[in-house]
């Protein structure tokens, strides 16, 4: 938003900005923030940073080492629509107390990934995510030593029709399970999504479109235009912030949880991506398979070959792995093909030209920290280019058929995704050379990340009884 400090100070004065909010990302991908009054604006904050304790942030330094600095990035400023008083929000970089970049800062990982690509002199990377999420009317959940539960309600839930008959006597049941995509007139949330899009665009992020997704009880999708890696990761953080708070303003609740409902479509993030030089996609070759160049196919091969490890970062929750399986919208097998949504990697058939040629990686979800997710995908693709990984010779396809309709003996020949988060993390632990090339990821960050995920998430869930276990075993 601002090119220099002078622009910022003029804007603050002209628009009577009263507060500056500095947002800091933790290793899980959640934002924390600290707010300063502009009455006592210290210009040095934007050059030297301001002190902060990061010890409470998951995956960061311990309490005896927690003193750090954050430096706001002027280019990320946006008028925050959720503060009552005029407030500018900034994304920040994390520094050690002596002014060095903090090695575990996810935003710095994304910057190093872009710097590494620049050194290779291949081109620039461009990204367009499709954000999927649910909008519910109500959510309750809790876990204690003597009970656990969750309860969700949605005016679009198929159970509304079952319990109350035809909704409002209008002749339309709510969307059937897994049948809500672009549905009319059952789409009750179009105005809510439009308000979200307006707020996102007000924050400087151009939106391509929005629509109701497959999940009947309020699943939505918003897709944005292509941008560079760091900007896309920044925009992902802002969009999730806007979507969740806009829902609250409407008396609703939004979640990016990969599998919030049994029997309904899960939430993923499909990442369209390509490399380009001189405004031309390096992925295009009219004579190649699906209009793809050898560089594109090698990039795709790198993504697929490194997916088992990569999913420890891109699908960063135990809930992520409930999204995959036969009959579900999410791919289960490591395959690629053109225009085939049952493949993990799809080549969009409507974008085969020198400007738009790209691939779509359909596996990640929003539990992955976007800075680490985007950097990880790029590094996997670049590893494929470096090693000239041929996806066909490596058994990834192309499979131009509905993979779920293949006979079981044929499906058994295909390579599959990790079955659980712990399996993916173990792959990541044993095989992450592609991530540390060019010092993009550090061994320290990867070790801290894996330890955090096992101790704070996987182990915590494994220790607790599940409500369905009572149905299965209580009377034995």
N, C-alpha and C positions, 0 to 999 in steps of 0.2 A: 504493500500500500504506500509506503514511504521510501524514497530513494536515499534520503539523508536525514540527519537530526533536525536540520532547519525546517524541512517540510513538516516533520512531526510537531515541532513546537508551534509553528504557525497554525496547524490544524487544531491542536489542543486549544489554543487561544480563540480562534475563530468560531469553533463549535462548542465552546464552553465545556470541554471534556473535564470531568471531575475525578475520574479514577482510571488507573492503568492496571490491568489484570494480567499477570504473568503466569502462563500455563506451562507446567513441567510434566513430561511423560515419564512414567516409571517403566520397569522392564516388562510388566505384564501388558502394557499398552493403555493404562488408565492415566487420566490427567489428574494432577494436583495443581493448586494455584495459590498465589499470594497477590494481594491487592495493595497498590500504593495510591495515595492521594496526589493529585497534580498540584496541589497548593505548595507542596514541598518537593517539587520535581527536581531530582538530582540528575543532571545530564550525564554524569559519569556512569550511571547504571547501564547506559546503552553502549558503553565502551569497555568498562572494567567489570561490569556485573554487580550483583548484589548477593550478600551472603544468605545461605539457606542450609538447613539441616536435612539431609537426604536419608538419614538412618531409618525413618519409618517407612520408606518406600521399598516395596518388595524387590529383592534382587540387587539392591544397592549396598552401600557400605554399612558396617555395623555402627552401633551407637557411639563407640569410642573413636570412630573415624568419620563421622557423618558430616562435618563442616565442609561445605562446598560453595560454589558460586553458580548463578545462572545469569546468562546474558540474553536479553530479548532480541529477537530478530526483527528489525524494522520492516522488512518486506512482508512479514506475515500478519501485520496488524489488520484487525477488522472491528467494526463497531459491534459490541456485544449486545444482542437483542434481548438478553434475559436479565439485565441489570436495570433497576429502577432509575438510577442516575446515569447520565451519559458516561459510558465506559469504553475504552479501547482495550481490546485483548491482543496479546502477543504470544507467540510460541517462542520457546527459549532453548538455548544450548547450555549444556552443563559443563562447568569447568572445575578442576581441582582448586584448592585454596591458593595455589601458587600460579593460577592462570592457565594451566595446561588443559587440553581437552580431556574430559573424563572418558576412559576407555569403555565404560559400560553404557554410555549415552546412546540410546537407540537412534536418535536423530543424527548423531555423528557417524554411525554405521552407514546410514543411507548416503550421507555426504561422501564417505570414503568409497562406496560402491560407484558413485558417479565419477569420482576422481580416477578410480581404477579403469573404468571404461574409457575415459578420456585418454589415459596413458596408452591404451591399446590401439588408439587411433582408428577405431572401427566406425564409430558414429555416436549418435545419442540414442537413449532409450526413451520410449513413449508408452504411456500406460492409461488405460481407461477401465476402472472397476465398475462392476454392477453390484450395488449394495442391496442385499435382501434382508428384510427384517419383518417382524410381526408387530402389529398395533393391536393391543388388547384393551378392553374396557376396564379390566381389573386383574390384579395378580396378588396372591398371598402365598407365602412360603415360610417354612421354619424348620429348624432342626434343634432338638434338645436331647438330653440323655435318655428321655423316655418317650420320644416321638419325633416323627418327621412327616412333612406333607408339602404339596404345592397345589394350588387351586387357581385356575385361570377362567376368565369369562370373556366372551366376545359376542357382540350383537350379530356377527356373521358366522358364529359357530353352528355347525350342522345340528348340534344338540338343541339349539333353540327351536328348530322345526320339530324335532322329535318330542320335546317337552311341552311346547306351547301350540303346536299345530301351525298352520300357515301364518307366517309372521304378519301381524297387523291386519289380517284378512285381505292382504293385497294380492294374493295368488302366487307369491314367490317365496319358496323356501330359501333359507340362507344357502350360500354356495356349498355344494356337496364336497365331501372330503377330497382333497387334492384335485379340485376342479375349479379353482377360483381365478385362473389367469385371464386377465383382461375382461372379466365377466361384467355384464350389464343385464338388468338393472340392479343386480345384487350387490354391486360395489358401493358400500356406504361411506367409504373413506376417501373418496376422490378429493374432496375439499380440504381434508386434513393434509393429504400428501401435497396438494398444491401450495398450501401455506408453508409446509416444510421446504419445498423447492424455492419459493420466493425468499425465504430467510437464508437458504444456502447461497442463492445468487446474490443477495445483498452483501454476503460475506466475501464476494469476489470469485465465486466458483461457478462457472457456466454449467448448466444441467442440460443433458440431451433430451431426456424424457422421464416420466414416471408412469407406473401402472400397477394394478393389482396382480400379485403373483399367484402361483398355483395353489398355495395353502389357503383353504377356504376361510378360516377364522382370522382374516385381517392381514394376510401376508402382502408385503409391498416390495416394490423394487424401484430404485432410482439409479439411473446411469448418467455419468458425467463424460464430458469430452476429454480427449487425450491431453496429457501433460507430462512433464519430465518426472523423474523418479521421486526426488525430494518433495517437489510441489504436490505430487499425487498423494504421498504419505501424509503431508501436512493437511491436505484437503480431506483425507479420510478421517483424521482426528476431528476436524471442524465439523464435518457432516454428521458424524456419530453424535457429537455434542448437540448440534442443532436439532437433529431428529428426536433424540430422547427428551430434550427440554421442550420442544414444540408440542410433543405428545402430552407432556404434563400440563402445559398451558391449556390444552383442550380437555383436560380431565381424563386423559387416557394414559397408557404406558406403552413404550416401545422397547423391543429387545432384539438384539442381534445374536442371541443364543442359537447355536447351530441346530438344536433339536428340542424346542420347547414343548412340542406336542407329539404324543404317540399317534401314529397313523396318518400324520400330515407331512407335507414337504418340509424339509429343513432349510435353514438359512445358510447360503454360501456367499462367497464373493468371487465371481468370475472375472479374472483379470485378462483383458485384451492387451496385447503387448507386441511391440516390434522395435527394431533398430532402424535408424534412418540417417541419411546424410544428404545434405543439400535438398531438404524437403522431399526426398524420395525414399520409400521404404526399401531397405536392403533385403527384405524378406520376399520380394517379388521376382519371379521369373516365369514368363508366360509359358515356357516349355516344360517347367517342372511339375511335379505332382501337385495338383490343386493350385497351380500358379505360384508354388513356393520355390525359392532359391535353395541351393545347397546350404548356404549359411543359415537360412531359416530352419531347414530340416535338422542340421547339426544342433542348433539352439534348442529345438524341440526335443531332440534326442538327449541333450544334456538335462533338460527339465525332467523328462521321464525317468532317465537312469538314476537321477539323484533324488527322486520323489520320496522314497522311504525315509531318508534322513531329513529332507526338506520339510516333511509334514510335521516333524517335531516343532517346527517354528510356525508354519502356515496354518496348522490345525491344532491349536495350542490348548486343548481342553479335553477332558475325558468325554464330554458331551459331543465333541466333534465327530466321533467315530460311530455314533448312533445314526448319523445322517446318510451313511453309505449302506447299500445292500440291494439285492434283487427287488425289482418293483418300485424302487425309490428313484427320485429324479436325479440324485447325485451319482456320478460314475463310481464303479467299484473296481474297475480294471485299468491297468496301465497301458492304454492304447491311444492311438491318434487316428484321425480321419477328417475328411471334409464334410461339413454340414451335419455332423453326427453328434447329437447331444448325449449319447450313451458312452462317448469316449471321454477320457480324462483331459485330452487335449484336442480341441476342435479347431479346424481351419474354417472361418466363416465364408461361406460360398458367395455371399453378397458383397464381399470386400476384396475381390481379387483384381487389383490394379496397382500401378506403381505408386499411388499415393496412400492407399489404405491397406495393402496386404499385411496381414497380421495373424497371430495365433491367439486362441483363447484357452487359458489354463483354468479348468473348472473345479479344482479341488479345494482351494483355500476357503477359510471362513473368517469372521470378524474377531474370533478369539485370538488370532495371531496379531502381535504388535505390528502395525502397518509398516513401520520403518524396517523392521527385521524381515518381514514377509517380502516386501518389494526387493530389498537388497539380496535376500536369499534366492529369489527366483532369478534375478539377473545373474548372480554368480553361478547358479546351476546351468543357465543357458550359455554363459560364456565358457564354462568348462566344456560343454558340448562342442562349441566352436573350436576351442583349442585342441580338443582330442579328436575332432572330426567324427563325432558320434553319429552313426547312421541309425536312425530309429527303426528302419525296416530290418536291417541286419541284426539288430538287438532284440527283435521279436515284438516290437510295439505296434506293428501294423504295416500299412494302413488297413483298418477294418471298416469298410463302407457298408456295414450291416448293423441292424439293431443287436447289440451285443447281448442284451438280456433275452433275446429270442433264440440265441444259439443253443443247440443241444448241450446238455450238461458236460458230456465228454469233450466238446470243443472249448467250452468255457474254462474247463480245468487246465487247459494248455496255456491260458493267458496269465500274465503276471498280475498279481493283485496288490492292493494297498495294504499298509499295516492295519491290523485288526483293532488296535487300541493305541491310546496315547503313550502308554508305557513302552510298547513295542517301537513306536516311532522315535521316542526319546533314546532308546537303546541304539537304534540305527544312527541317530544323530551323534551319540557319544562315540561310537566306533568308527564313523565315517563322515568327517566334516572337512576334509582337505580342500574341497572346492570353496568353502566359505572363508577360509583363512588366507587364501591367495591374495596377494597385494595388501595384506594386513587389514582387509575390510572388516572381517569379524576377528576378535581376539580369542585365544584359548581361555583367557580369564572370563570373558563374557559368556562363552558357551558353557563352561563349567558351572558358573554361578547360575545361569539360566536353568540348566538341567537339574541342579540341586534344588533350586527354588520350586520347580514344578513337581518334583517327586515329594518333597517335604510338605509343601503347603497345599497341594491339590490331590495328587494320586494317592498318597498314603492316607490322607484325611478321609477320602471317600472309601478306600478299601477297608478302613477300620469300622465303618458304620453300617448297621443293617439297613436294607432297602425295604420300603413298604411292601413291594411285591413279594418279597421273601416270606412275609407273613401269610399271604394268600397261598403260597406254594407249600409251606412247611409247618405252619402253626399247629395243625391238627395231626401231624405225624406222631 
